[in-house]
Amino acid sequence: MRIGLDLDDTITALPEWFSVVTKALVAAGHEVHVITYRSPGTEAEVQVELAELGIEYTGLHLPSAGELPPAWKSRVAGELELDLMIEDSPEVLERMPEGTARMWLCDPEVFDLARCIEVL
């Protein structure tokens, strides 16, 4: 499988869980891609942060200048042919290409799930 993970408010929300999961996935031969909307040119700092969090990964992806998160992450997911994207932003998940499953890590301080359910 090819898995995409957001960093901020996704990995950072549950770093211990993601550490266990990413290590297991990589050890089993799966691809884990960290796809984060950090400033271009900060790869070294992000690599240090991921190491401190105990995250195993096979690819790290940061945007070029001027790209907006939903369109950029959708493009990267398509290029990588991701099977699953785990993300905290519904706007990003909505833009995932066909064939990419989506897992939403919902922050209850940001999203009122009762209201979301009500709207459905």
C-alpha positions as CSV (number, residue, x, y, z in Angstrom):
1,M,0.0,0.0,0.0
2,R,0.9,3.6,-0.5
3,I,-0.1,5.8,2.5
4,G,0.0,9.6,2.7
5,L,0.1,11.4,6.1
6,D,-0.3,15.0,6.9
7,L,2.1,16.3,9.6
8,D,0.6,19.3,11.4
9,D,-2.5,18.4,13.4
10,T,-2.4,14.9,12.1
11,I,0.9,13.2,13.0
12,T,1.4,15.9,15.7
13,A,-2.0,15.2,17.2
14,L,-1.2,11.5,17.9
15,P,2.6,11.1,17.5
16,E,2.9,7.9,19.5
17,W,0.1,6.2,17.5
18,F,1.6,7.3,14.2
19,S,5.1,6.2,15.3
20,V,3.8,2.6,15.9
21,V,1.7,2.6,12.7
22,T,4.4,4.0,10.4
23,K,7.1,1.6,11.7
24,A,4.8,-1.4,11.2
25,L,3.8,-0.2,7.6
26,V,7.4,0.4,6.5
27,A,8.6,-2.9,8.1
28,A,5.9,-4.7,6.1
29,G,7.1,-3.2,2.9
30,H,4.5,-0.5,2.4
31,E,5.2,3.1,1.4
32,V,4.6,5.9,3.9
33,H,4.7,9.5,2.4
34,V,4.6,12.5,4.7
35,I,2.9,15.2,2.7
36,T,3.1,18.5,4.6
37,Y,2.4,22.1,3.7
38,R,5.5,23.5,5.3
39,S,7.6,26.2,3.8
40,P,9.7,25.2,0.8
41,G,13.3,24.6,1.8
42,T,12.5,23.4,5.3
43,E,13.0,19.7,4.6
44,A,15.9,19.3,7.0
45,E,13.9,20.8,9.9
46,V,10.9,18.5,9.1
47,Q,13.2,15.5,8.9
48,V,14.5,16.3,12.4
49,E,11.0,16.7,13.7
50,L,9.9,13.4,12.2
51,A,12.9,11.6,13.7
52,E,12.1,13.2,17.1
53,L,8.5,11.9,16.8
54,G,9.7,8.4,15.9
55,I,8.0,8.5,12.4
56,E,9.2,6.1,9.7
57,Y,8.6,7.1,6.2
58,T,9.7,6.5,2.6
59,G,9.0,9.9,1.2
60,L,8.8,13.5,2.4
61,H,6.9,16.0,0.2
62,L,6.8,19.8,0.7
63,P,5.2,22.3,-1.7
64,S,6.8,24.6,-4.2
65,A,6.2,28.3,-3.6
66,G,2.7,29.5,-4.4
67,E,0.8,26.2,-4.4
68,L,-2.3,26.0,-2.2
69,P,-2.8,22.9,0.1
70,P,-5.9,21.2,-1.4
71,A,-4.7,21.3,-5.0
72,W,-1.1,20.6,-4.2
73,K,-1.9,17.6,-1.9
74,S,-4.3,16.3,-4.5
75,R,-1.7,16.5,-7.2
76,V,0.9,14.7,-5.1
77,A,-1.6,12.0,-4.1
78,G,-2.3,11.4,-7.7
79,E,1.3,11.3,-8.7
80,L,2.1,8.8,-5.9
81,E,-1.1,6.8,-6.6
82,L,-1.9,6.8,-2.9
83,D,-4.2,4.1,-1.6
84,L,-5.0,6.2,1.6
85,M,-4.6,9.8,2.8
86,I,-4.8,10.6,6.5
87,E,-5.4,14.3,7.0
88,D,-7.1,16.8,9.4
89,S,-8.4,19.1,6.6
90,P,-11.7,18.1,5.0
91,E,-10.9,20.6,2.2
92,V,-7.8,18.6,1.4
93,L,-9.6,15.2,1.7
94,E,-12.4,16.4,-0.6
95,R,-9.8,17.0,-3.4
96,M,-8.2,13.6,-3.2
97,P,-8.2,11.8,-6.6
98,E,-10.5,8.9,-7.4
99,G,-9.1,5.7,-5.9
100,T,-7.5,7.3,-2.9
101,A,-9.3,6.4,0.3
102,R,-9.6,9.2,2.9
103,M,-9.2,9.1,6.7
104,W,-10.1,12.3,8.6
105,L,-8.5,13.0,11.9
106,C,-11.1,15.4,13.3
107,D,-10.2,18.0,16.0
108,P,-13.4,18.6,18.1
109,E,-12.1,22.0,19.0
110,V,-12.2,23.0,15.3
111,F,-15.2,20.9,14.0
112,D,-18.5,20.5,15.7
113,L,-19.3,16.9,14.8
114,A,-22.9,17.2,16.1
115,R,-23.4,20.1,13.6
116,C,-21.7,18.1,10.8
117,I,-24.0,15.1,11.4
118,E,-27.0,17.5,11.6
119,V,-26.2,18.8,8.1
120,L,-26.0,15.3,6.7
